[in-house]
Amino acid sequence: MDSYDHNSSEKAEAAELQRMIAIEQQKAQFQAQVHNFTDVCWDKCIDSPGSKLDSRTETCLVNCVERFIDTTLTITNRFTQMVQKGAH
């Protein structure tokens, strides 16, 4: 194998490693976001834990998580727009 093939192989391996790292970072960010939802929405909606959720608590949790997701998407989209404007 000549040096060109060796360098090409190393670059492919490095690119695959970077891709795998990016996937793991996305997984970690997702898990952190779920923990964040849990903390914020638990504090906001749960007065005292019981064996079942009443409808008010369930509605509060659903609304809380949906607003959290909406806000996160809005912020993410805004940052994406800013980066794209900066790149052009």
N, C-alpha and C positions, 0 to 999 in steps of 0.2 A: 504494500500500500504506500503510495507516495505521500508527500507532505500535504498536497492539496486535498486528497481524500481524508487524511487525518484531521486537518483543520475543519473540513466540512462536517465530519462526524462529530467533532467536539462542539461545533456551533449548533448542530442539531440537538445534541444532548443538553447543552446549556439552554436552548430555547424550550425544550421539553421540561426541564427543571423549573424554569421561570414560570411556565404555564401551570405546573403543578403547585408551585408556591402561591400563585395568584388564586387558584381554586381554593386552597386551604385558607388563605386570608379572607376570601369571600365567605367561606363557611364560618370562620371565627367571627366575622362581622355580623353575620346573620344570627349566630348564637348570642352574641352580645346584645343585639337589638331585641331578641326575644326576652332576655333577662331584664333589659330596660323596660319593656312593655309590662312585664310581670311586676316589677318593683313599683312603677308609677301607677299602674292601674289597680294594683292591690291596695296601695295606700289610699287611693282616691275612692274606690268602690266598696271595699270590704270593711264593714263596721266591726263585726265579730264573726269569726269563722264558725260555720255550722256543718252539719252533715250534708246539706243540700244548698244550692243557690236559689234564692227567691227570684222572681221575675225582675224586680227592680235592680237587684245586684247584677243579674245576667245582662240586662239591657245596658247598665252602666259600663260593665266590662267590654261589651261589644262596641259601644260608642267610643270608649276610651281608646281601645286598640285601633279602631278605624281612623280616629282623628290623629293618632300617633303616626299611623302609616301615611295618611294624607300629608301630614306635615313633613315627614321624612322624604317622601317623594318630591314634594315641592322644593325643599331645600336642595336635594340631589339634582333635580332638573335645573335649578338656578345655577348651581356650581358648574354643571355641564355646559350651560350656555356661556357662562363667563370664561371657561377654559377654551371653548370653541372660538369665541370672539378673540381671545388672546392669541390663539394659534393662527389666525388668518391675518 
